[in-house]
Every structure is written in C-alpha cells, then in structure tokens.
Amino acid sequence: MKHKELLKFATLSAICVLGAVSAPAAEETVVQQLSILDERLGKLRADVDALQFNQQQIQQDIKQIQAQFEEVRRAGPNASANDLQALEARVRALDAARETDKKVILDQLAKELAAMSGSRGSGTAPQSSGSSASSEHVVQKGETLTSIAKSSGVTVADLRKANNLTSDSLKAGQKLVIPK
C-alpha cells in the first residue's frame, strides 16, 4: 500500500516538475515571437518613414512644377506648346510615382498585418512576404464573404484563412486581404 502511495507521489512530483519546465519554454517561445514581431514592426516603421520622406520630396517637386506651369501660362502666347507638354508630362510622372509609393506602402502593411495576425493564431513566427501575393478589399454594405470570394476568384476558406476569420460575418468598411 505504501509503495502505491509513494509511486503516486513520485508521479505527481514528476508532472509538476515537467509542467514547471515547459511553462518557461512556452514563455520563451512567446518572448521570441514578440521579439520577431517587434523587429518586423520596426522595419515597417522605417519603410513607412522612408516612403513618407519620398512622398514629401514628390510633393515639393509637384509644387515647383506647378509654379513653372503657372509661369508658362502667364507667358501666354510666348510659351511654346512643347514647354507646356513637357511640364504636364512631369506632373503626370510625379503623380504616378506618388500613387506607386502609396500602393507599395498599403500592400506592404496589409501583408505584414496579415502575417502578424496569422502568426498569432497559428503559434508560428510570421513568414516573410515575397512578391505581391495578395490585394486588399474594403467591404461594402450588403457584401458577404461568399460574394467577395466569388468576385475575387478565391474560395471562402481562402478568404477566412488569409484574414484569420472565425465566422462569415463582415462589417461595412472592414478591410480584407484577397489572396492570389
């Protein structure tokens, strides 16, 4: 009888020790994952800062071109059509560059946020995103997950997975990542 009680005590002690050992290991994994997320967030912030700086430079260039355009317009008949076309081409090129920067920022943020939210649910570290593997969709009033999936050419399951959704309910204005 004493041996059985001693065996039970030893088993319970071993379980407690193993539980105490695995808890710090789980904590360490969570700390590592948070560290990785912090690192990625810092990189994203640096990328956004660089893109915002580029955006400011483009804004300054646009103002200069607009001033030149006004000068040419004031010159009236003395201004050549080539000068006007050259200025308009520069304005269009700068606008296109600004839109490209904006799209890059939004795509990168959407990918990183999807990766971060996906890693929280799965317990794995976020995977680095390669080329543009997804797009973004803003939910309109009356849209369903099924209608968005059909119009995007993906499955409802893929949409759920890409956006870490646990149900089919959506809200107007909600942003969804559409996987390719």
N, C-alpha and C positions, 0 to 999 in steps of 0.2 A: 504494500500500500504506500509506504514511504517513497519507494522508487518511482511510482507513478506520479506522485505529487512533485517530487524533485524533477522529473522529466518535464512535467507541465511548466514548472517554474523556469527551467532552463530554456524551454521553447519560447515562452513568453518573453524572457530576457533577450533572446536572440532576435525575436521580431522587433522588439523595442529598439535594440541597437541598430538593426538594419534600417528601420524607419528613420532613426536619427541620422544615419549616414546618408540615406537617399534624399532627405529633405535639403541638406546643404547642396547636394549635387543638383537638385532641381532649381534651387535658388541661384546657383552659379550659372546654370543654363539660361535662366531668365535674365540675369545680370548681363550675360554675354549678348543675348538677343537685344536687350535695351541699348547696350553699347553700340551694336551694329546699327540699330535704328537711329541713334543719336548721330553717329558718324554719317549716315546717309542723309539725315536731315540737315546737318552742317554743310554737306556737299551741295544739297539742293539750294540752301540759302545762298551759298557762294555763287552758284549758277544763276539764280534769280537776280542777285546783286549785279553780276556782270551783264546780264541781259538788260536790266534796268538802266545801267550806265550806257549801253549801246543805244537803248531807246532814247535817252536824253540827247545823245550825240545826233541821232537822226532827227529829233525834234529841232535842234539848233540848225542843222543843215536845211531843214524844210523852211524855217523862218528866214534864213539867208536867201534861199531860192525865191521865196515869196516876195521878199524885198526887191530882189533883182527883177522879178517878174513885174512888179509894180513900176519900177523904173522904166522898164521896156515899154510897158503900157502907157506910161506918161509921155514917153518919147513920141508916141503916136505914129505918124506916117514915117518917121525917120527910122523906126525899128524894123529890122528885117524879119521875114516870116521864118527864116532859119533860126534866128535867135529865140523867137517865141517857141518854136517846136523843140529846140534843144532844152529850154527851161522846163517845158511841160514834160519832156521825157525824163529829166532828172527828178521832177516831183513824183512821177509815176514809179520810178525805180526806188525812190526812198520810201514811198508808201508801201510798195511790195515788200521791201526789206523789213519794214516795221511789222507788217502782217505776218511775215515769216517768223520773226522773232517772237511775236505774240503766240503763234501756233506752237512753236518749239517749247516755250515756257509751259503752256497749258498741257501739251502732250506729256512732257516730262513729269509734271506734277501729278497728272492723272495716273500715269504708270507707277510712279513711286508710291502714291497713296494707295493704289490698288494692291501693290506688292506688300506694303506695310500692313494693310488691313487683312490681306490674305495670310500673311505670316502669323498674325495674332491668332487667327482661327485655327491654323494647322499646327502651330507649335514649331515651325521650322523657320530658319533665317530667310529673309527676303531674297529673291533671286534677282540678279541684275538684269535690267531690261536691255534688250538688244535694239534692233531697228524698230520703227513704229509698228507695234503689234496690235494696236487697238485704236479705237476712236472714242469720242465721247458723245453722249446723247442726253439732252435735257428733257425730262418727262413733261409732256403737255397734259392738260386736263383731259380726262377720259381715256388716256392711253393705258394699256395693260402690258404686262410683261410678255404675254403671248403676241400681242400686235407688234410690239417693238422687236421681238425676236424674228417674227415673220418678215417685217420690213427691212431688217438688217441682215437677213440670211443666216441667222445663227439659231441655235436651239435655246429653249427656255433654261435648260440645265446649264448651258454655257454662260448665259447671262447671270444666272444665280451664282455660279462659281466665280466669275470674273468680278462680281460686285459683292461677294460674301453675303448674299441674301439668304435669309432663312424662311421667307414667305414670299408670296406673289404680290403683296400689297405695295403700291407705289404712291408717291405724293407728287403733285404738280410742282415742277421746279427742281426735283431731285435729279442729280447727275448720275448717269450710268456709264460705265466703261463698256464699250461694244468690242468684244474680241474679234480678231480676224480669223 
